[in-house]
Amino acid sequence: MTVLAELPTRERASVIHLSLGRTFRPLKGLERLVQLFIKLLLQTPGSDKFNPERGGGLLRLAGPEMLGSPALTTAVSMSVSRTKEQIYSLQRRVPRTPPDERLLDASPQAVGYDRDTTSLLVEVRILALSGQQAVTNLTF
């Protein structure tokens, strides 16, 4: 799985590739917020026995029964909303979170599916309290 996040700057738009791998590099700023958002968005509720409610549940929507369903866009919107509320709750407990790592808003921009590859395509706009924004494109 690859996640692309466009980070617009005054001079140009840059693209960050976040991929699952073996190396660890701590993130800061908007990159860290995007990472947290995507991690929670994909997490299936019930998969964490210490916090069974945590997770947006987007990954479970990738099943063949949802692909092509008219309810897919609604289900993605609900996953994004659930993820937003969970991040708000987490950030209330850590008031010193920098503004570029603090979520202001997130919204799905596009939802689709590819019948040939049975892939779910989701684009989400993430806005930080600092005014920075990223657009993530997820395909799985």
N, C-alpha and C positions, 0 to 999 in steps of 0.2 A: 504494500500500500504506500502511496506517495501522497503527501499533502503539499500543495502549493499555496503560498500566501503572498499576495501582492501588497507591498508596503509603499504607498505613494509618498514621495518626497517633493520638495519644491522644485528640484531640478529634474528628477526623473522617477519613474516607478521602478522599484527593485523587486525581485522575486526571491523568496526564501524557500528552499526545499527542506522539509522536515521528513525524514524517513526513519523507519524502524531499523536499527542496526545494532552493532556490538560496541560502538564507542559511546562515551558519555561526554557531553559538553554542556555545562550549565548555561541556561539562557537568562537573559534579562530583558526588561522592557516589554514591548509589544510581542516579541517572539515568545516570551514566557506566557503571556496571556493567551496567545493563539494555541500554544501547546496544551495548556490547562483546559481550554475550551474544547479542543478536539478530543482530548483524552476522556473528559466527562461525557461529551456528546456521543462517543462511540460505545462507552461502557454500558453493559446491560444491567438494569436494576436487578438486584438479587445476587450478583456475582461477587459482591464483597460482603462476607458474612458479618463483619463488624459494622457495616453501614449498608444494610440491604436496600435502602431507598435510593442510594447514590447511582447516578448514571442517566444519561439522556435516552439510551436505548436505540440509537440510530442503527447500530450494527445488526440488530435483529430484524430490521426492515428490509434487509438485502435478500431475504428469501424469495423464492420464485412466486409465491402466492401474492406478495405485495407488488412485485414488478408489474407495471401496467395497470395497477388498480387505481381507480379514480380517487381513492382515499389516501394515496401515497403523499400528495402534497400536504394534506392536513396532518398526517402522521409525522412528517418531517418537521412541520411547524411546531407541533406539540413537543417533539424531542428537543428542538432548539429552545423553546420556552422553558421546558423543564431544566435544561442545562443552565440557562441564564439564572433562574431562581436559585439553583444550587450554588452557583458561583457567587451570587449576591450574598447568600447565607454564609459561605466560607469567608468572604471578604469583610463581612461585618465583625467577624471574630479577630481580624488582623487589621486594625485601623491604620497602621503605618505602611500599608501597601502603597508603593509609588503610583502616581496617577497613570503612568503609561502601562502599568500592570493591573490596573483596576478596571473592571468591565463597566461600561456605561450602557451599551446596548448590543444586541446581536439579532440578526434577522436573516431568514433564508431569502436568497435572491433568485435562485433558480433550482428547480427539481426536475429530474428526468430519469429516463432509463434507456438503456441500449438493448434492444431485443436480441441482436446478434450475439452479444457477449453476456447477456443477462446481468448487466452492471447497473448499479444505482449511481446516479450522478447528482451531487448536491453542491451548491455554491452558497456560502454563508458569509455575510458581512459582519465583522466584529469591530466595534467602536470602543476605544479606551477612553477613560475619563479625561486624559490629556488632549483628546481630539484626534489622536492618531487612529488610523483604521487599517484593517487588513481584510482582504477577500480571500477566503479559503475555498479551494476546489477539491472536493473529495470524490474519488471514483473507487468503488469496490463492488 
